Amino acid sequence: MINQVYQLVSPRQIEVSYNNESIISDKVVIRPLYLSICAADQRYYTGTRDEKVMSKKLPMALTHEGVGEVVFDHSGKFEKGSYVVMVPNTPSEKDDVISENYLPSSKFRSSGFDGFMQDYIFMDHDRVVALDRNMDLSVLSYTELVTVSLHSIHRFQKKSISNRDSFGIWGDGNLGYITAALLRKLYPESKIYVFGKTSFKLSHFSFADETFYINEIPEGLTFDHAFECVGGRGSEKAINQIIDLISPEGSIALLGVSEYGVEVNTRKVLEKGITLIGSSRSGAKDFEDVVNLYRKYPDLIDKLSLLKGNEIEVKTINDAIKAFELDLSTSWGKTVMKWIM
């Protein structure tokens, strides 16, 4: 069959290309239903990535957050019409120690490898996780971002000391919100403090114990561990604020992506015995764990629905461009594309 792939060929320019795919194969054939736009997609779309990086990775179909419907599975493992979430990380080898998302040989969709902006996606069975039919697919379209947060929490659990009575979360955006919501479920008795800059955004964190403006932090406030979800130029200030306030031997999970090097107060890191834990992307197991959390805590999906911003029906390339442009001016939440190309 001929599959249409909608590729970014240069900043703000998307064109269709055609791939010849065999439907009788060992792949699951999935029709995308809802796709969500990520900040990483926007860096490619707007051309703000390094020019050398752009030249190596384009042309490329964008988006790595999405859910779809199985249209064919030759093996019979997935029934036709099943709803699934798609795992963008695609490993080519297995390591008993290093997670699949940290292996240099792994490919990641919409990062040098075509993402989900296609008529059909052909995926290995272990890159597909089944969803319940009663789940809100438009909200679950950004499950990948939820898995990134849960992956960082799992790494924190393996590498941190056992004091877990309080957490500080820096960042009042999408990732900070998701991380706070997950920690609330996993550590219901712990104190959760959220630190941000914007009143409107902080107002969404009703389930946190307290929220603070980063320039108005009370004297003497401390916590056992922290999650940095800021990224960009603001990550430097956030990391160093955390270092100042965190309890001795606390851990700092770093999730915010920055294109720039940041200065860190290593003297205090050494004095306090702080552990810095880097975290990036996620793997298939994280997707399975998140879907199980959805089943265990259905109200978690309700909380995540507060992140849903604009939903754009995408029937043409111009509709897709409209969605990306609208997302650039969105101050809160995720832009979702209802994919009906």
C-alpha positions as CSV (number, residue, x, y, z in Angstrom):
1,M,0.0,0.0,0.0
2,I,1.0,3.6,-0.5
3,N,1.3,5.5,2.8
4,Q,1.3,9.3,2.9
5,V,3.8,10.9,5.3
6,Y,3.6,14.6,6.1
7,Q,7.1,15.8,6.6
8,L,8.7,19.0,7.7
9,V,11.1,19.9,4.9
10,S,12.2,23.3,6.2
11,P,11.0,25.6,9.1
12,R,7.2,26.1,8.9
13,Q,7.0,24.1,5.6
14,I,5.3,20.7,5.5
15,E,5.0,18.5,2.4
16,V,3.6,15.1,1.7
17,S,5.9,12.2,0.7
18,Y,4.9,8.6,-0.3
19,N,6.2,5.3,1.1
20,N,5.4,1.9,-0.2
21,E,4.5,-0.4,2.7
22,S,3.5,-4.0,2.9
23,I,0.4,-4.6,5.0
24,I,1.2,-8.3,5.3
25,S,4.2,-8.1,7.7
26,D,5.2,-8.5,11.3
27,K,4.1,-4.9,12.1
28,V,0.9,-3.6,13.6
29,V,-0.8,-1.1,11.3
30,I,-2.3,1.8,13.2
31,R,-4.4,4.7,12.0
32,P,-3.6,7.8,14.1
33,L,-6.6,9.4,15.8
34,Y,-5.2,12.1,18.1
35,L,-1.7,13.6,18.1
36,S,-0.3,16.1,20.6
37,I,2.3,18.8,19.8
38,C,5.4,18.9,22.0
39,A,7.9,21.7,22.6
40,A,10.6,19.5,20.9
41,D,8.4,19.4,17.8
42,Q,8.1,23.2,17.9
43,R,11.9,23.6,18.0
44,Y,12.0,21.8,14.6
45,Y,9.0,23.4,13.2
46,T,10.2,26.9,14.0
47,G,13.9,26.1,13.1
48,T,15.3,27.1,16.5
49,R,17.4,23.9,16.6
50,D,21.0,24.2,15.6
51,E,21.3,24.6,11.8
52,K,23.6,21.5,11.5
53,V,21.0,19.4,13.5
54,M,18.2,20.6,11.3
55,S,20.1,19.7,8.1
56,K,20.8,16.2,9.4
57,K,17.2,15.4,10.5
58,L,15.0,17.0,7.9
59,P,12.9,16.0,6.0
60,M,11.0,14.4,8.9
61,A,7.4,13.8,10.0
62,L,6.8,15.5,13.4
63,T,5.0,14.5,16.6
64,H,5.9,11.6,19.0
65,E,2.8,11.9,21.2
66,G,-0.3,10.1,19.9
67,V,-3.0,7.4,20.1
68,G,-4.6,5.5,17.3
69,E,-6.7,2.6,16.2
70,V,-5.5,-0.7,15.0
71,V,-6.5,-1.3,11.4
72,F,-4.6,-4.5,10.8
73,D,-2.4,-7.0,12.7
74,H,-1.4,-10.1,10.8
75,S,-0.4,-11.8,14.1
76,G,-3.8,-11.4,15.7
77,K,-2.4,-10.0,18.9
78,F,-4.3,-6.8,18.6
79,E,-7.9,-6.8,17.4
80,K,-9.0,-4.6,14.6
81,G,-10.5,-1.4,16.1
82,S,-8.5,-1.6,19.3
83,Y,-7.4,1.7,20.7
84,V,-3.7,2.0,21.5
85,V,-1.0,4.4,22.6
86,M,2.1,4.4,20.4
87,V,5.7,4.2,21.9
88,P,8.0,6.6,20.0
89,N,11.3,5.1,21.2
90,T,12.5,2.3,19.0
91,P,15.4,0.3,20.2
92,S,17.5,-2.0,18.0
93,E,19.2,-3.8,20.8
94,K,18.6,-4.9,24.5
95,D,20.9,-4.1,27.4
96,D,20.5,-5.7,30.8
97,V,21.7,-2.5,32.6
98,I,21.0,0.5,30.4
99,S,17.4,1.4,29.7
100,E,16.2,1.4,26.0
101,N,15.8,5.2,26.0
102,Y,19.5,5.8,26.8
103,L,21.0,3.4,24.3
104,P,22.7,5.5,21.5
105,S,21.5,3.0,18.9
106,S,17.8,3.6,19.7
107,K,15.7,5.7,17.3
108,F,13.1,8.2,18.5
109,R,10.2,9.3,16.3
110,S,10.2,13.0,15.3
111,S,13.9,13.2,16.1
112,G,15.7,12.0,13.0
113,F,13.1,9.3,12.4
114,D,9.6,9.9,11.0
115,G,7.0,10.7,13.7
116,F,3.2,10.1,13.8
117,M,2.1,12.6,11.1
118,Q,1.3,9.9,8.6
119,D,-1.8,8.2,7.2
120,Y,-0.8,4.9,8.9
121,I,1.9,4.0,11.3
122,F,3.7,0.6,11.0
123,M,4.9,-0.4,14.5
124,D,6.5,-3.4,16.2
125,H,4.2,-5.1,18.7
126,D,6.2,-4.2,21.7
127,R,5.9,-0.5,20.7
128,V,2.1,-0.6,21.1
129,V,0.1,-0.5,24.4
130,A,-3.6,-1.2,24.5
131,L,-6.1,1.3,26.0
132,D,-9.5,0.8,27.4
133,R,-12.3,1.9,25.1
134,N,-13.9,4.2,27.7
135,M,-10.8,6.3,28.1
136,D,-10.7,9.9,26.6
137,L,-8.4,9.5,23.6
138,S,-7.9,13.2,23.1
139,V,-6.5,13.5,26.7
140,L,-4.5,10.3,26.3
141,S,-2.8,11.7,23.2
142,Y,-0.1,13.3,25.4
143,T,0.5,10.1,27.4
144,E,4.1,10.1,26.2
145,L,4.8,13.2,28.3
146,V,3.2,11.4,31.3
147,T,5.6,8.5,30.7
148,V,8.6,10.9,30.7
149,S,7.5,12.1,34.2
150,L,6.9,8.6,35.5
151,H,10.2,7.4,34.2
152,S,12.0,10.2,36.1
153,I,10.1,9.2,39.3
154,H,11.2,5.6,38.8
155,R,14.8,6.7,38.5
156,F,14.5,8.9,41.5
157,Q,13.1,5.9,43.5
158,K,16.0,3.7,42.6
159,K,18.7,6.3,43.3
160,S,17.6,8.4,46.3
161,I,17.6,8.1,50.0
162,S,14.5,6.9,51.8
163,N,13.4,10.2,53.3
164,R,10.3,11.0,51.1
165,D,8.1,13.2,53.3
166,S,8.2,16.2,51.0
167,F,8.9,17.2,47.4
168,G,9.6,20.4,45.7
169,I,8.6,20.8,42.0
170,W,10.1,23.7,40.0
171,G,8.0,24.6,37.0
172,D,4.3,25.5,36.6
173,G,3.9,24.2,33.0
174,N,2.8,20.9,31.6
175,L,5.6,18.7,32.9
176,G,5.5,20.3,36.4
177,Y,1.8,19.7,36.5
178,I,2.0,16.1,35.4
179,T,4.9,15.4,37.8
180,A,2.9,16.9,40.7
181,A,-0.2,14.9,39.8
182,L,1.7,11.6,39.7
183,L,3.6,12.3,43.0
184,R,0.2,13.0,44.6
185,K,-1.0,9.5,43.7
186,L,2.3,7.7,44.5
187,Y,3.0,9.6,47.7
188,P,-0.4,10.6,49.1
189,E,0.9,11.4,52.6
190,S,3.9,13.5,51.4
191,K,3.9,17.3,51.2
192,I,4.1,18.6,47.6
193,Y,5.3,22.1,47.0
194,V,5.1,23.7,43.6
195,F,7.3,26.7,42.6
196,G,6.5,28.8,39.6
197,K,6.2,32.3,38.1
198,T,2.6,32.6,36.9
199,S,-0.5,32.9,39.0
200,F,-2.8,31.6,36.3
201,K,-0.7,28.4,35.9
202,L,-0.2,27.9,39.6
203,S,-3.9,28.0,40.2
204,H,-4.3,24.7,38.4
205,F,-2.2,22.9,41.1
206,S,-5.1,22.6,43.6
207,F,-4.0,19.1,44.7
208,A,-0.5,20.4,45.9
209,D,-0.1,21.3,49.5
210,E,1.3,24.7,48.7
211,T,2.4,26.8,45.7
212,F,5.0,29.5,45.8
213,Y,6.3,32.2,43.5
214,I,10.0,31.7,42.9
215,N,10.7,35.2,44.0
216,E,8.7,34.9,47.2
217,I,9.9,31.7,48.9
218,P,9.4,31.7,52.7
219,E,12.5,31.7,54.9
220,G,13.4,28.3,56.2
221,L,11.4,26.3,53.7
222,T,13.0,23.0,52.9
223,F,12.0,19.6,51.4
224,D,13.5,16.1,51.0
225,H,13.8,15.9,47.2
226,A,13.0,18.0,44.1
227,F,12.0,17.7,40.4
228,E,13.3,20.4,38.0
229,C,10.7,20.8,35.2
230,V,11.7,24.3,33.9
231,G,14.2,23.8,31.1
232,G,15.5,26.5,28.8
233,R,17.3,29.6,30.2
234,G,15.3,29.3,33.5
235,S,16.8,26.0,34.4
236,E,20.0,27.5,35.8
237,K,18.1,29.6,38.4
238,A,15.8,26.8,39.2
239,I,18.5,24.2,39.9
240,N,20.5,26.6,42.1
241,Q,17.4,27.6,44.0
242,I,16.7,23.9,44.7
243,I,20.3,23.4,45.8
244,D,19.9,26.2,48.3
245,L,16.7,24.9,49.8
246,I,16.9,21.1,49.6
247,S,17.7,19.0,52.7
248,P,21.1,17.3,53.0
249,E,21.5,14.2,50.8
250,G,18.4,15.0,48.8
251,S,18.1,14.2,45.2
252,I,17.3,16.5,42.3
253,A,15.6,14.9,39.3
254,L,16.5,17.0,36.2
255,L,13.8,16.9,33.5
256,G,13.9,20.4,31.9
257,V,15.6,20.4,28.5
258,S,18.0,23.3,27.8
259,E,19.8,24.2,24.6
260,Y,22.4,26.1,26.6
261,G,24.9,25.0,29.2
262,V,24.0,26.1,32.8
263,E,26.2,26.9,35.8
264,V,25.6,24.8,38.9
265,N,26.7,25.6,42.4
266,T,28.8,22.5,42.8
267,R,30.3,23.7,46.2
268,K,26.8,23.3,47.8
269,V,26.1,20.1,45.9
270,L,29.3,18.7,47.5
271,E,28.6,20.2,51.0
272,K,25.1,18.8,51.1
273,G,25.8,15.5,49.4
274,I,23.1,16.1,46.8
275,T,22.4,13.6,44.0
276,L,21.6,15.0,40.6
277,I,19.6,12.5,38.5
278,G,19.3,13.1,34.8
279,S,16.3,11.8,33.0
280,S,15.2,11.8,29.3
281,R,12.4,10.2,27.4
282,S,10.9,6.9,28.3
283,G,10.5,3.3,27.2
284,A,7.7,0.8,26.6
285,K,7.6,-0.3,30.2
286,D,6.9,3.2,31.3
287,F,3.9,3.3,28.9
288,E,2.6,0.1,30.4
289,D,3.0,1.5,33.9
290,V,1.2,4.7,33.0
291,V,-1.8,2.9,31.4
292,N,-2.0,0.8,34.5
293,L,-2.1,4.0,36.6
294,Y,-5.0,5.3,34.4
295,R,-6.9,2.1,35.3
296,K,-6.0,2.2,39.0
297,Y,-6.7,6.0,39.3
298,P,-9.4,7.0,36.8
299,D,-9.4,10.5,38.3
300,L,-5.9,10.9,37.1
301,I,-7.2,11.2,33.6
302,D,-9.6,13.9,34.8
303,K,-6.6,15.8,36.3
304,L,-4.7,15.4,33.0
305,S,-7.7,16.7,31.1
306,L,-7.0,20.2,32.6
307,L,-3.9,20.3,30.4
308,K,-5.9,19.9,27.2
309,G,-5.9,23.2,25.3
310,N,-7.0,23.6,21.7
311,E,-8.2,20.7,19.7
312,I,-7.8,21.2,16.0
313,E,-9.3,19.0,13.3
314,V,-6.5,18.3,10.8
315,K,-7.8,17.4,7.3
316,T,-5.1,19.2,5.3
317,I,-1.5,20.3,5.6
318,N,-2.7,23.8,6.2
319,D,-4.7,22.6,9.2
320,A,-1.6,21.0,10.6
321,I,0.3,24.3,10.1
322,K,-2.5,26.2,11.8
323,A,-2.3,23.8,14.8
324,F,1.5,24.4,15.2
325,E,1.1,28.2,14.8
326,L,-1.7,28.3,17.4
327,D,0.3,26.2,19.8
328,L,3.1,28.8,19.7
329,S,0.7,31.3,21.2
330,T,-0.7,29.0,23.8
331,S,0.3,29.8,27.4
332,W,-1.1,26.7,29.1
333,G,-1.7,23.1,28.2
334,K,-1.3,20.9,25.2
335,T,-2.5,21.5,21.6
336,V,-4.2,18.3,20.3
337,M,-4.7,17.5,16.6
338,K,-7.7,15.3,15.7
339,W,-6.1,13.5,12.9
340,I,-8.5,13.0,10.0
341,M,-6.2,13.4,7.0
